[in-house]
């Protein structure tokens, strides 16, 4: 009897940039990330309107047990992984935190003082599954 079950797979393509040696310009590269999930795999693209009038597009990938948010910080896409939260959904990527709750999202640099202003405070304007 086979104790292993076949799990559905989702493939996520992310564009990343990597600097070259000796001051050469940056070039694009692609990364394929395969996530396995025993349940449904969901991908939602949510657009937020930020306080500075800029639009912020966030991709959410829910493939239990992996829950990710992909969003640009300073023009570079970062992959955020979910972490503990008292309410809403909280994601981290290196020094950055993205916290979404009831249609509002806040981007912070956790290396800054706790009293520092967030990098962005945004409100959801559209959600595309």
N, C-alpha and C positions, 0 to 999 in steps of 0.2 A: 504494500500500500504506500502510495506517495504521500508524504507528509507536507509537501511543498505545494502551494497553490500558485497559479499563474496570476500575476498582478497586471492591471492595465498600466501602460507607460505613457508619460507625457514628455515631450521633448520641447525644451525652451531654448530659443536662440537669443543670445545677448550680444550686442556690439560693444566692444571695449577698445580702448586705445592704449598703446604701449610705447614709451619713448625708446628711441634707438640710441646706441652708444655714440660718443664723440659729437654730441650736439646736433645730430641729424634730426630732421623733422619727425613728428609723430605719424604713425601709420595705423590704420584700422586692423583689427583682427576679429575673429569670431570665436565664440565659445559655445559648445553644445552641452547643456546640462540635462541629464535624464533623471526624472523623478518618478519613483514608483509609489503607487497609492492603492490601498485595498478598496477605497471608495471612489466616489466621483471626483474628477479633477476639474476645477473651475479656474477660469482666467477672466478677470474683469479689468477693463481699462477705465479709470476714473479721472476726469479732468477737474481740477480745482482752480478757483480764481483767488489769487493771493492779494494781500494788502497793498502790494506795490503795483497792482493791476496786471501782473504777469500771470500767465496760465501755467499750471504745473500738471503734467500728465503722469499718473502713477499706474503701474501695472501690478495687479494683485494676482498671485498664483497660489491657489489653495489645493494642495495635494497631500492630505493627511498622511504622515505626521509633519509634513513640511508646509509652512505657510510663509510666503515671501512677498515682499513689496519691492518693486524696481522703480527707482526714480532718479532723476538727474540732480547732482549737487555740483555746482560750479561747472556745468556743461558736460559732466561725465556721469554716465549711468552707474549707480551703485545698487548692489543686491542687498536688501535688508532682510534679516531673518526675524521672525516673531520672538518675543520674549514675554516675561510675566507682566501683567497689567492689572491694575485695580478695576479699570473700566476701559472700554474701547479696545482698540488693537494697537499694540506698541511693537515697533520693529527697530532693530539696531544694525548698523553697518559701520564697523570701525568706531570712530569718535562721534558718529551721527545717530540721532534718534528721530524716527518719524512716528508720530502718535496721531491716530485718527479716532474720532469719537463723535457720533451723531452729526455727520456731515462736515465736520471741521477737522483739518489736519495741521499739525505743528511740526516743523523741522527745527531741530536744535543741534548745536555742536556741544557735546558733553564735555569737551576740554575747556570750555569757557566757564566763567564764574556762574553759579546758579542763578544770580540776579540778572545775568546778561539777557538782552532781548533775543527772542528766537530768530533763526535765519529766515523763516517764513511762517506766516499764519494764513491759512487758506480755507476757503469754503467750497464744498463740492458743488459743481454746476452740471455735470453729466456723468452717467455711469453706463458703460457699454459692456455687456457680458460677452 
